[in-house]
């Protein structure tokens, strides 16, 4: 497993840049296991085992479902731009980048546990979790950029779907993360897989929180 992760981070062998079938089984296991490690750490806030189990399931779901929801639109965009022949290489990059996000999140688990053990309050824990997820996402974007480099060199039109993927992915991920709340259970609420208001609009909820309404 460690050797496979090292190859993933270096984009080597089965995870190398280029066209061809993606190693779906290896990538799926990586997202599932690494995501679960980070989820266990997040859900351990206030030492509640049930919430830790829920969060261990939800982090892999967040990464996998958000990617799956975005791929059809990404495929259509590539087809419209006349880039369909390169889609397998682009998809390979996207899937590898998501696996890298999961691996980096897993590497942050000790930091999460340390922050919780240091007595970080609930709101600060949410903020720290957001920062760590953003950092992991940036690591994934570096992997995606590595896969896209030869595509853009061969056809500059690949810059458009590369940029639009990032916007589309973040738009969907934020809403899905809102639906899947809580990842860090509020200590004054019982452990739960979903909040009561799960199927609401993330952007409206965030705006209301900022405006205090």
Secondary structure, 3 states (H helix, E strand, C coil): CHHHHHHHHHCCHHHCCCCCCCCHHHHHHHHHHHHHHHHHHHHCHHHCHHHHHHHHHHHHHHHHHHHHHHHHHHHHHHHHCCCHHHHHHHHHHHHHHHHHHHHHHHHCHHHHHHHHHCCCCHHHHHHHHHHHHHHHHHHHHHHHHHHHHHHHHHCCCHHHHHHHHHHHHHHHHHHHHHHCCCCCCCCCCCCCCCCCCCCCCHHHHHHHHHHCC
